[in-house]
């Protein structure tokens, strides 16, 4: 953090509540300003102004101050907001929530110091997202494709494998085309030490570690650091995208911990609570994070976001997923029923969607049959799910031959297509070919959403015939 030496000083604090320090207002101080707090022991702690009043200002102190004598505290206002050092040397490194190295390596030599609050993108300068990002996970790439500049959250629940999915995407994600550089910025927010250890070990073993920058914030860290870490990660991503023309995917887990920190901070400030105790400005606050994704006219880079949040009690109407859904462009929902079946990743296909998918797939981006295969699989799986419920009432033996084929498709779709190894990477061609393999259990006349040309080109029945013909010609030659 950079601290300006021209300071305003307050010799005495009024009171302290946990990590909040109340001081007499000083003329000229600003919201978000960095503060240096000197304790009676001589120890120095950093804080940030979170409320400015006519008589009293509130400071959030990293590390807390409730255990010390407030009469002996000295507060220095530094005249600038929280900044972090950024550099290309950050690649392959692991930092805490404020950008300090925690991997045993040296501090980076900064190219620049940037305000973590960033600057909102001018809507007139935004370009519509339209280029595919390959995660290597079939359920995402084929059914809920993410495109550069999009905001596509993962809605999970307690005990579901969202951390494993996040780590897998960090290891596997890439953009198609060798000429464009791609990077992943990963932020773990308020995780346990066990989760932090999992992420750190996973990141160290990743083959693409030289393209990954990680920020790990543990649950024992100060609340204000939890508020800062997604902004620190996004500031780093913007530096890579706008200054170095890199396509950046930002994965943040778990945004529910961020929202809980926001509620804790609001309660400490004695603000009037909104829904379920969360502050009324939580929608606006989340928007200041999510809206930092996008593509900008005249810039080659992009910032794409994949925030992960756990839904309390698996309630998708809870304020955190509810407000997130209003701001972002779709969601990938994890299913506890699929998880109980032993499927990974346990994606709830019928509750998930990517609103920008259609703009990022097709000829020249993925493959010309992608959208038709997606539509056909969703339609067939929906039919299969309906028939599962029906057969539970009237019995499978009462179903027609056609209906039993759809039941077979639903089972095969889950076991063969959705289910995937945690260390298994499938490119989009492999994924689409697998989709055709699963669809081939249905009669050809049932593939009504796929053109005859694509059926003749990609259906396994015809592809095997073509391969046999080519082999015969080769032998004859």
N, C-alpha and C positions, 0 to 999 in steps of 0.2 A: 504494500500500500504506500502511496506517496502522501507525504504530509507537508503542508505549507508552513514555513516558519513565521509568517506574519499571523499572530494569534490574538484572540480575545480570551480573557481569563476570568473565571469565576472562582472565588476563594472558598465558597461554602455552598454545599448542597442543601436543599430544603428537606428532602426525605428520600427513602429508597424502598422499592417494592420488588423483590426478586432481582431481576436484571434491569429493572427500570430505575432511573435516577431522575428526580425532579429538581430543577434548578431555577433560579430567578432568570427571567429572560434578559438577554443582552441585545442591544440594538444591532441589527444587521445580520443576525444568524439566520440560516436557511434550513428548510426541510431537507433531510438527507445528508446534512453536513457531517464530516468526520470530526470526532471529538477524542482528545486524549485525557484520560482520567487517571490522576495520580492518587494512590491510596496512602493512608498514614504510614504504611510500611516502606513507602518509596516505590512500590511496584506500580508499573504503568500499564493501563489497559485501554483498549480502543473501544470507542462507542460511536453511535450514530444518532443524530437528531431525528426523532420520529413524530414530534408534535411541537409546534411553535405557537405559544399563546402570548397575550398582551403582558401578563405578569409571570407566567410559569411556562417553562419548556420541558419536554420529556426526552430523555436520552436512553437508548437501549445500549447496555454495556455488554460487550463480549466477555463472558466469564462471570457476570453478576457482581453485585455490590451490596447485597442485603446483609452480609455478615460483618460489614465494617462500619466504623463511626462516621456518619455523614458530615459531622461538623469539621472533620479534618481532611475532607476530600478536596482536591483541586481539579477544576475542569478547564480545559483549554479547547476553544473552538478553532479549528484549523483553517476554516475559510474555503474548503472544497469538499466535494462528495467522495464517496468510496470509489477507489480506482484499483485496477489490477494491472500487473505487468504482463504483456503478451509478446510472443515470439514464436517463430517456427521451431525453436528449440523445445517447445512444449510437447511435440510429437513423441509418443512412446513413454510419456511421463505420467505419474499419478500425483494429484494434489489434494489438499483438503478443501473445504468449502470456500476459503478465501484466497486460494491460489498459492498456498505455501506447499512446497514439495513434501511428500510423506513416503516416498519410495527409496529414501536413502541417498538420492542424487543431490547434486548442488543446486542452488538457486539459479534460475534462468537469467540470461542477459537480455533485458527487454528491448524490443524494437520500439515499443510505445507503451504508454500508460493510458488506459481507457476507463471511462466512467461505466460502472456496472449497470447503470440504468439505461444505457444506450439511448438511441433516438428512434422515435416511431417512423416506419417507412411511409413515405408520401404515397397515398393510394393511387395518385395519377402516374407514379413512377413504377408501379407494380406490373409485372408480366404474369399472365395466367399460367399456372403450373401445367406442364404438358410432357415431361420427360420421365421415363420409368426408372425407378430404383429397385434393384434386385436384392432381396433379402436372403434368398436361398431357401426360404420356407414356402412350400407349395401352397398352403392355405392362404397365405398373404399374397404371394406373387400372382397367383391365378385368379383368386376370388375377390381380393380387396387390395388391389395394387396401390402402392404409394408412389407419388410422383414428386419430383424436385420442387420444393417450395410449399408443399402441402403440410397441414397439421393433422395427423391421424393418430389419435390416442388408443391405448389398449386399456379396456375396462376389465379389471380382474377382481379377485376376492381373496380373503385371508386363506392362506394355505395352498393357493393355486400357483402354478410354476411360472409366474410372470418374470421373476428374476432370471430363471434359466432361459426363458425366451429372449429377454433383453440381452443377456450375455451372448446368446447364439446370434442375434442380429448384429451385435457389435463385431463378432468374429467374421461374419459372412457377408455383410452388406457391401454392395458395390454398384457403380453405374456402368452401363454398357458403353463401350468405346474406350480404347486404350489411350486416346489423346487427352482425356479429361481427368484431372486429379480428383480423388474422392477421399474424404476424411470422416471420422466418427468422433463426436464429442459426447462423452457419457457422464451423466451426473447422477450419483446415488444420494438421495435426500433423506436424512433421518433414519438411516438403516442401523440394524443391530451390528454388534461386532462380528457375529457369525456371518451375517450377510456381507459385511464389508470384506471379511476374509475371503469369502467365496468370489466376490467381484475382483479383488486384487489378484488372487491366484489365477482366475480365469483370464484376466487381462494379460498377465505375465506370460501365459502359455499360448496366447493368440498369435497366429502366424502373421497377422496384419498389424501387429502392435505398433509398428512405425507409422501407421496412419490413424492412431487412436490417441485422444487426450482425455484423461479421466479426472473427475472430481468426486471424492468420497467424503460425505458428511455423515457422521454417526449420530445416533439418537442422544448421546451424552453431550454433544456439542451445544453451545448456546443457541437459544431460539433464533436470535437475529442472524446467526450464520445459516440456519435453515432457510430463512427468508432470502438470504443473499445468494445461495449456491446456484439456483436455476439462472439467475441473472449473470453470475460470473461465467457459467457455461455458455450462455447465449452471447455474451460479449466476446468470448474467445471465438465462437463460431462466426460471428459477424466480422471479426478481424481476418479470419481465414478466407471468408467468402468475398468480402468487398475489397480487401486489399491485395489478396493473393489469388483471386479467381478460382477458389477451390469449392467444389460441391460438398456441403457439410450436412450430415445427418446428426441431429441432436436427440439423444435418448435420455429421458429424465424419469427416474423411478425412486421414490414413489411420491406423486403429487398430492396424495392424501396427507402425507406427513407435512408437506408444505402448508396445506390448508389448515391442518390442526395447529401448526405453529402460528398461523395468522389469527386463528381464534384465540389462542392463548395470549397472544400479544394484545388483541382487542380487549379481552377480559381484564388484563392487567391495567389497561388504560381506562377501564370502567366505561367503555362505550356501550351504547344501547345495542343489544344483540338482534340479529335477524333470524332467519330460519335455522332451527336447531342450534342456536347459539353462535353461528358464524356471523361475522360482521356484514353489514348491509352492502359494503363496497367490495365484497369478495369477487363478484362478477367482473367489476372493473379491474381489480388487481390481477385476476387470472388472465384477463385480456391483454394487460401490459406485458405478460410473458408469452402467451400464445401468438399474439400478433407480430412478434419479432421474426416469424418465419416468412419466407417468400423469395421471389426473384425480382431483380430490379433492372429496368431498362438501361442498357449500356454497360452492365456488369456481367461478367461471364460466370461468376460463382452463384451459389444459391444456399439458402438455409432451410432445411426440412426438419420438422419436429415430429417425434414419436413419444409423447408423454405417456407414462404408465401410472395408473391409479387403482387403488383397491377400494371397492365399493363396500362401505360398512353394511354388514348383514346381507351382502349380495344384492343390495337395493339400488337398482339403476335409476330410481327417481330421487335418490339422495342428492342434496344440493351440490356436492362436488362433481359427480358425473353429469348431473343435470345441467349445471352451468357450463361445464366443459363441452358438452354436446352442442350447446348453442354457439360456441365460439369456433369450434373446430369443424373439419370437413369429413365427418363420418366417425366411426369407431369400430374397433375390433373387440368383441366381447368374448371373454373366456367362460366356459361352461363347467359348472361343478359336476353335472351329470356325465359329460364327456370325460372329465378327469377320473370319475369313479370307474368308468369303463377301462381305464388304463391307457387312454389315448393321449398322445402328445404331438403337437400342442393342442390343448382341449378347446378349440375355437368353436363358438356357437355360430354356425354358418347363417342361420336365419335371423339372428339379431344384429349381425355385423353388416357394415357397408362402408364403401369408400366413394364419396361423392365426386371425386375428381378422377376416378379410375379410367373412365371412358376416354379422357383426353390424353392419357399416358400410355395407351396400349394400341396394338394394331400394326400394320405394315411399317417397317422401318424403325419401330420402337420395340415391339416384342415379336409377334407373328400375326399374320392376317387372320388366323382362325381363333385368336385368343378370346375376343368378345363373344363369339358364338358358342365356343366351348364353355365359357363361364355361364352364359345364360342357360344353356342346356343342362349343365350339371346342377345349377340352383333349382331349376324347374323340376328336374327328375328327383332331386333330394327332397324337395317340398312334397312331391307326390308320395315318395317313399315314407316320409314321416307321418303323413295323413293315414296311410295304409297300416302303419305300425299301430297307431291308435285304434283304427277300425278293427284290426285283427285281434287286438286285446279284448274286444267286446264280442265279436262274432266267431273268432277262431280263424287261424290261417287257412284251414282246410276249406273254408267257405269262399275264399278268394279265387278269382279267375287266374288263368295261366299268366296273363299280362300283368295282373297285380302282383303276383309272386315274383315276377322279374324285377319290378320296381322295388319290392322289399329287398331282394338280393342286391340291387344296385345301392340302396341306402347303406346296407352293411358293408359292402365292398368299398364304397366311397369313404366311409369313416376309417376302415381298417387299412386300406391300401393308399388312399389319396391324402386324407387329412393326417393320419398317423405318420410320423417321421422321426428318425433318430435325432437325438440332441446334437450329435456331431456330424449329421448327414447334411450335405449341401446339395441342393438340386437347382440347376440353372433353369431358366424359363422354358427352354426347349424340352428338357427332361420332364418338367412339370406338366406341360401341355400334352406330351406323348402319354404320360401316365393318365391324364384326364381322358384321352381317347381310349386307352385300355379299359378304364372303368366303364365308360359309356358303351363299349362294345358288347356288354352283357344285355343291353336293350336291343330290341328289334330295330333294324335300320329305319323302318317307317316311323318309329317313334322319335327320331332325331329331327323334329320339325323346325327347330330353331337354328339349324345348321344348313348352309347352302349345299347343294349337290356337289358343287366344285370342291368344297372343302372336305366333304365326306369322301369323295373319290381320291383326294390327295392325301388325307391324314388318317382315315379309318384303318385300323390294323388289318382288316380283311383285304383291303386293296393294297396297302403298303407291303404286305407279305407277298402278294401276287407280283407286285412290281419287283421286289427283291429277288423272287424266284426267277422272273423273266430275265433280269439283269445277269443273274448267276448263270442261267442257261446260255445266254448270248456269250458270256465270257468264256464258258467251257467250250462252246462251239468254235469260238475264235481261236 
